[in-house]
Amino acid sequence: MRAGAGPEFCRRPRGVLRGAALTLVFAGVLGTAAATGSLPRREQAYEPASAPVAADRAGADRAGADRDTVDRAALARAAAEAMADGKSGTKAAEDFVSRSGDRWGAVYDKREYAEFEQALDGAYTGVGLSARKAGPDRVEISRVQAGGPAARAGLRPGDRLTAVDGRPVGGLSVSEVVSLLRGGGVPGSTITLRVERGRAVWTETLRRARLATDPVTVRRLDDGAVLIRVSAFTKGTGERVRAAVRSAPPGAGVLLDLRGNSGGLLAEAATAASAFLDGGLVATYDVDGEQHAVYAEGGGDTVRPLVALVDGGTMSAAELLTGALKDRGRAVTVGSRTFGKGAVQMPSTLPDGSVAELTVGHYRTPAGHAVDGRGIVPDLVVGDAGGDRAEKRARTVLSGLGGGS
């Protein structure tokens, strides 16, 4: 079992471009577990995956966190019967899940799921840019990945993206734009972007490529504190966080930026928690009514001042980490309420090779708080948590904890 969506794939509530995102499923075994994430965050979304847009989040039905799970055997029978009648087993499964009430349930074909699996290794197919909403009808490029097709074409952060393959994008959600950018996830496929920069307007035809992601970035702040930004929990992310903490100067505070983190591998989130905890509980979860627990490893830095910065795009595995640090009094959390994705999911392979991801339970923070449909409210709530103001507030709090020079 697995749980979560990696940085390049995100889950949306049903009705929001199913094909644009793939989800991971909450894991029962720490070594292979994955925690699910999805949707582009309100302010910004990475091309391969997106975090929730405000409208998407509102439609996620927070009150429905504990609804019944799907009968997996009945789902398989429905798909098999459809195939026996010469119909699409995948379509029958989609209809079954749609009627089930499982708001996180989804069905993916073999190609989509294979692409999703590869994303766990920190790779995706795209042109190497990030996009954000800069107004009701304005989409801007917020980041360009070095060495990618977009960078080689000379695209820059701040360029306005007005159309993808001839389709205007101003009125689309970020998740829909992400879907257009990724296309079918086929390396070598072409995409034409209409771009504006100041008064200049032009079209750029790019060829999608397989790109590696860099989910962890570390930089030293002016006051001596260390900022560790984690955009997703792909393979190796947790150890990179631990290495960053170990190499930080003695006494220097850490600002852990989890904004827009759409989830990833549960094992990696637990390893990241181990950087700041000396063992102990990270989360509990149930699978078909059976209770399980996830623990941090011993030997973490329990003294260094720590602030965790979160927003509405902080999801699943990232929420698990946030909840552990908050409940155990290890970090001051700053920002806005997290997305609220705490469903435990299990992938089921259908007769035609497609994969259904179905909710089988929910996880809770160390203090027993449910996350799914509720999210986590930070200790210090800051409006526009995705902007510079939130980071400045977080840095002020960290300085007050003695984390600056």
C-alpha positions, 0 to 999 in steps of 0.5 A: 500500500502507498499513500500520497502524490509526488511532486509531479502528480497530484490528486484532485477532487473528482470533476477536476481533470482526472487525467492531469494527476495521479495519486499515491496511496497511503502505505502500510509498511514504512519501507514502501509507504507513500503518502498522497498529495494532489492539486496545485496550491492556490498561489503556485503549481509545478508543471508536473503536479499541482496543488489545490486551487481555492475553488477546487479545495472548496469543492472537496467537501470537508465534511465527508472525511469519514465516509464508507470505503469502496467494496474492492471486490465489487469494483473488480466484478463490475470491470470484469463484467463490462469487459465480458460484454465487450465494453471498457473495464476502465470506464465501468470502474470509473463509473463505479468509483464515481458513484461510490462516495469515495471523493479521493477514489480514481481509476488510471490506465496503465500508462498513466499509472506507470508515469506516476510510478516513475515520478516517485523516483523524482522524474516527470515528463514536461517542459520544465516550468512552474506556473501560478495564478497572478490574477483571475485571468492571468497565468504567469511562469513562476519558475523555470527548471535549469536545463529543461526545454523551457529554459533552453527556449529562453522563457523566464519567471514572470513571463505571462502564459496566455495559451497552450496549443492554441487554447487560452488559459486565462480562465483556467485553474492552475491544475487545468493549465498543468494538465495542458502542459504535461499533455500525455506525458510522452517524451518528444511530444511537442507543445506550443506556448503563447507567451507575453513579456512586457509588450512582446508577444510570441509563440514558442514550440517546445518538445517535452522531455523526461526531467529530474526534479529537485525536491529539496533546496537549502540556503543560508538566510541573512541572519544565519538561519537555514531555509530548507524548502521541500516541494515533495517527498520523492525517494531520497528526500528525507535523507536530504533533509536530515543531511541539511540539518546535520550540516547546519551551523550549531545553534542556527534555526531552521525554517522548513518550508512545506508550502505547495508540497503535494505529498509523496512517500510516507517513508520519506516524510517519516525520515524527514521527521527523524531529522528533528525528533528523537524517535517517537510517534509520527502518525497513526492510521487505519486500514480496513479498521486495523490500526497502525503507527508510524515512528521516527528514528532516534537521534534527531536534533531536538534542540535547534529552533524550528519553524514550519511554513505551510499553506493550502497546498501542503498536503498528505505526507507534508501534512503528516510531517506538519502534524507530528512537529506541531503536536509534539511541540517541536516546531512553531507552525506558520501560514494558513490551514493545510489542504486536508488530505489524510485518506489512506488509499490502496491501489487495486489492479483491474482485469484490463491492467488499469489501476483503481486507487480506493480509500481504505482508511484515514490517518491521524496526528500524534495527538489524535487529530484527523487531517482528512477534510479538516487540514491543520491550522498553524499556530500563527495564521498568516493571510496570503501564506504563499507570499513573501509576507508569510515567509517574513513572519516565519523568519521573525518567529524563528528569530524570536526563538533564537534561531538567527544570529 
